[in-house]
Amino acid sequence: MKPFRLSKMSLLQIAVLAAGLAAAVLAVTMSPQVAHAFPSRAQNCANCHTGSTSTATTATPSTTTPAAGATYTVAITLAANLIGGNSGYAIVPVTAGTGAANGGNTGALLSYAATMTAPAAAGTYSYTAYTNQGSQATGQTGSATYTITVTGGSATPPPTTTSTPPVTTPPATTPAPATPPASSGGIHGPYAINSAQCGACHRAHTAKAPNLLKSGSPASLGSQSKLCLSCHDGTGASPTVSIQYALARPANNAAAREYYSHDAVGATPAIPHTQSSLDEFGGVSNRHSECADCHNSHRATATAARDSAQNADGWDASRRLAGVSGVSVVNGAAGAAPAYTFLSGLDTNVVPANLVTREYQLCFKCHSGFTTLTSNTGLKPSKYALDKAVEFNPANPSFHPVEAAGKNQTPKMAASLAGTSPYKMWNFTIGSTIRCLNCHASGTTPDTTPTPLPQPGSVLAPHTSSNRGILLKNYKDRVLKTTNAAYSAGDFALCYVCHAEAPFSSETATATNFKLHGLHVAKLSGKGSGGTDIDTAGDGQGNAICAECHFRLHSTTNKVGTQTVPGSRLVNFAPNVRPNGTTLSWTTTGTGSGSCTLTCHGYSHSNRTYSP
C-alpha cells in the first residue's frame, strides 16, 4: 500500500479546523440556546421564555377516543423562530392527575410526535401542548389544546375541584397521609431521574444566588423569596402569594414590637439565610423569614379540601409544610422550659423522627426558647417576646389549646364556643385543639366574615395582615378605651372568631362563667379618669378591654409583677391594674364565683365577690 503524505500546510489547516470544531462543540455545550420544557400544570414555556408569542402551534392526537390505558401519539407542530435556537414542548394536563410529557431541546425541530398513555378511568380529558424555540430572552412560544374521550376502564370520573364546605366541628383524628407518586410532573417535584424541571429555579454554572438559584442577589434576604414570588404572583402558579405581600399595611417596626408580616423580602440579617434543613435558629439570634424557612419547595404539595387536620395533641402539619424543619418539645412542669429537639425535615425514609408532624412545631423554630429571642430589656410588658413553647405547655393552669385541649371543660365554656358573633369563623368545642393560624393569619381590618364559613383546617397563611401581630382579626390590647368610647365588637373581633358575643354586649347573657363581663366592657362609659396606656399603673377610663384581665393570652405563666392569681381561666392582670393597698389578687371559690382585690380604672375592689 502506498502511504499518503500530507504537506506541512495541510497539517496546519487540519489543526486549525480541529481547533475550530472543538471550540464550536465547547460553545454549544456551555451556552446552548436551550428551550426548557417544564411539564407542570402551573407552568408553560411563556413563563420563562419572554421573547415573543406565536399562534401557529398545533396538537393533534392520533385518536380522540383511545381505550383506557392505551397509548396514542400527539403530532405537535410549531412555527419557526427567525432567531433560531433549540425547540421543545410540554404536554400538560388541564384535568389533574392525568399525566404529563415533555421533550425536545435537541435541535431546531418544528414538529414532534409525543407518545401519551390514556388514563385508566373513563371520561373526557383536556391537555395543553406548550411549545418554544429559542433562549429565554429570544424564545418564541405557543400553545394548543386537545381533548380525548377515554372509553372502557373504570367508572371513576376524573378528579374535580370542590367548593369549600361550610363550617363544621373539626374531626378528632388525623387521616393517614397518602404516599406521593415517585414523579408528579409538577414544577417542584417529586422528580424523575431525567427531569428538566430543575432549570425553572436553578442554574448549575450561572447561579445568581445561594443554593444555585437562577435569580436574586446574595446581598438580599429576599433572594430566594423573590424567585418564589416571580411565579406565585398569579401568572405562573397558585396561590397568588404576592397579592398578600402587596396588602396595604403598616411597616414592621422591630423597636416597637409591631409586626404586620413575616417579611420574606426584608433586609439581610447579621446571619443570612442558608437552608431550612440546617439548624439556623438554635441558640442564636437570627431573625429572618424566607419562604424556604416555612416551605420546602421540593416536598410541599397542596391539598384541595382541607389543609390541616385536628389531633388531640395539636393540628397536623399539612403537605404545604412537608419537608420543612421545625422543633419538637417534651414538656415538663408548669412554667418550665421544655426539652427541644431540632427536626431537619430530611431523611424521613430513614429517620422518621426528623419529620415536622404538628403545625406548631414549625412556629416553635423561631418563637420559642429553642432560639435566642429578642431582648425585652427596656420594653413595656405588652411588647415582650415570650417563649411560646413554655406558654403552651399543657401542664400550665390555663392556656389556649394548641398542644392539648383546654382545662376549662365547663358547660358555660361549651356554650361560649357554640354561640354566635359578627366575626364568628370557627365552631370549636371544649375538647378541641386549635392552630396558631386560627388567630395568626393573613387578614384585613375592616373586613367581612366569609360566607360560607371556612373549615378551621382551611388553607391559612401568616404572611401579612393589616392587624398588628399578623392577626386574622383586630384585637385591641395596648391602648385602652377613652372615657366616653362605647362598646364595639370590632375591638375584640379576634376573640369573637371563636367565642359568643352576647356575654360581653349585655349583662343578661349566660354563656360565660363570669356574669360581669358585660358590665366591664360595655357599661362603664364615662367612668374613670386615668390615661389610656395599658402598661402604665393606674391608667384606665371608661369601658374595659379584654386584655386588662386576660393580659397574657397564650397562658398565664408569664403574668406581670407579683399579682396573686391561681392561673386558671386565663385570668392575669395588665400593668395598669394596681394593688388595693398591697394586694393584687383574684380568687376563685367555685365555678362562676370568686373575688377580686385590686384597683382598676380608679375603682377599688376589696375582696369584691361575685357569684353565678
C-alpha positions, 0 to 999 in steps of 0.5 A, a space after each residue: 500500500 502506498 502511504 499518503 503524505 500530507 504537506 506541512 500546510 495541510 497539517 496546519 489547516 487540519 489543526 486549525 479546523 480541529 481547533 475550530 470544531 472543538 471550540 464550536 462543540 465547547 460553545 454549544 455545550 456551555 451556552 446552548 440556546 436551550 428551550 426548557 420544557 417544564 411539564 407542570 400544570 402551573 407552568 408553560 414555556 411563556 413563563 420563562 421564555 419572554 421573547 415573543 408569542 406565536 399562534 401557529 402551534 398545533 396538537 393533534 392526537 392520533 385518536 380522540 377516543 383511545 381505550 383506557 390505558 392505551 397509548 396514542 401519539 400527539 403530532 405537535 407542530 410549531 412555527 419557526 423562530 427567525 432567531 433560531 435556537 433549540 425547540 421543545 414542548 410540554 404536554 400538560 394536563 388541564 384535568 389533574 392527575 392525568 399525566 404529563 410529557 415533555 421533550 425536545 431541546 435537541 435541535 431546531 425541530 418544528 414538529 414532534 410526535 409525543 407518545 401519551 398513555 390514556 388514563 385508566 378511568 373513563 371520561 373526557 380529558 383536556 391537555 395543553 401542548 406548550 411549545 418554544 424555540 429559542 433562549 429565554 430572552 429570544 424564545 418564541 412560544 405557543 400553545 394548543 389544546 386537545 381533548 380525548 374521550 377515554 372509553 372502557 376502564 373504570 367508572 371513576 370520573 376524573 378528579 374535580 375541584 370542590 367548593 369549600 364546605 361550610 363550617 363544621 366541628 373539626 374531626 378528632 383524628 388525623 387521616 393517614 397521609 397518602 404516599 406521593 407518586 415517585 414523579 408528579 410532573 409538577 414544577 417542584 417535584 417529586 422528580 424523575 431521574 431525567 427531569 428538566 424541571 430543575 432549570 425553572 429555579 436553578 442554574 448549575 454554572 450561572 447561579 445568581 444566588 445561594 443554593 444555585 438559584 437562577 435569580 436574586 442577589 446574595 446581598 438580599 434576604 429576599 433572594 430566594 423569596 423573590 424567585 418564589 414570588 416571580 411565579 406565585 404572583 398569579 401568572 405562573 402558579 397558585 396561590 397568588 402569594 404576592 397579592 398578600 405581600 402587596 396588602 396595604 399595611 403598616 411597616 414592621 417596626 422591630 423597636 416597637 414590637 409591631 409586626 404586620 408580616 413575616 417579611 420574606 423580602 426584608 433586609 439581610 440579617 447579621 446571619 443570612 439565610 442558608 437552608 431550612 434543613 440546617 439548624 439556623 435558629 438554635 441558640 442564636 439570634 437570627 431573625 429572618 423569614 424566607 419562604 424556604 424557612 416555612 416551605 420546602 419547595 421540593 416536598 410541599 404539595 397542596 391539598 384541595 379540601 382541607 389543609 390541616 387536620 385536628 389531633 388531640 395533641 395539636 393540628 397536623 402539619 399539612 403537605 404545604 409544610 412537608 419537608 420543612 424543619 421545625 422543633 419538637 418539645 417534651 414538656 415538663 412542669 408548669 412554667 418550665 422550659 421544655 426539652 427541644 429537639 431540632 427536626 431537619 425535615 430530611 431523611 424521613 425514609 430513614 429517620 422518621 423522627 426528623 419529620 415536622 408532624 404538628 403545625 406548631 412545631 414549625 412556629 416553635 423554630 423561631 418563637 420559642 426558647 429553642 432560639 435566642 429571642 429578642 431582648 425585652 430589656 427596656 420594653 413595656 410588658 405588652 411588647 415582650 417576646 415570650 417563649 411560646 413553647 413554655 406558654 403552651 405547655 399543657 401542664 400550665 393552669 390555663 392556656 389556649 389549646 394548641 398542644 392539648 385541649 383546654 382545662 376549662 371543660 365547663 358547660 358555660 365554656 361549651 356554650 361560649 364556643 357554640 354561640 354566635 358573633 359578627 366575626 364568628 369563623 370557627 365552631 370549636 368545642 371544649 375538647 378541641 385543639 386549635 392552630 396558631 393560624 386560627 388567630 395568626 393569619 393573613 387578614 384585613 381590618 375592616 373586613 367581612 366574615 366569609 360566607 360560607 364559613 371556612 373549615 378551621 383546617 382551611 388553607 391559612 397563611 401568616 404572611 401579612 395582615 393589616 392587624 398588628 401581630 399578623 392577626 386574622 382579626 383586630 384585637 385591641 390590647 395596648 391602648 385602652 378605651 377613652 372615657 366616653 368610647 362605647 362598646 364595639 365588637 370590632 375591638 375584640 373581633 379576634 376573640 369573637 372568631 371563636 367565642 359568643 358575643 352576647 356575654 360581653 354586649 349585655 349583662 343578661 347573657 349566660 354563656 360565660 362563667 363570669 356574669 360581669 363581663 358585660 358590665 366591664 366592657 360595655 357599661 362603664 362609659 364615662 367612668 374613670 379618669 386615668 390615661 389610656 396606656 395599658 402598661 402604665 399603673 393606674 391608667 384606665 377610663 371608661 369601658 374595659 378591654 379584654 386584655 386588662 384581665 386576660 393580659 397574657 393570652 397564650 397562658 398565664 405563666 408569664 403574668 406581670 409583677 407579683 399579682 396573686 392569681 391561681 392561673 386558671 381561666 386565663 385570668 392575669 392582670 395588665 400593668 395598669 391594674 394596681 394593688 388595693 393597698 398591697 394586694 393584687 389578687 383574684 380568687 376563685 371559690 367555685 365555678 362562676 364565683 370568686 373575688 377580686 382585690 385590686 384597683 382598676 380604672 380608679 375603682 377599688 375592689 376589696 375582696 369584691 365577690 361575685 357569684 353565678 
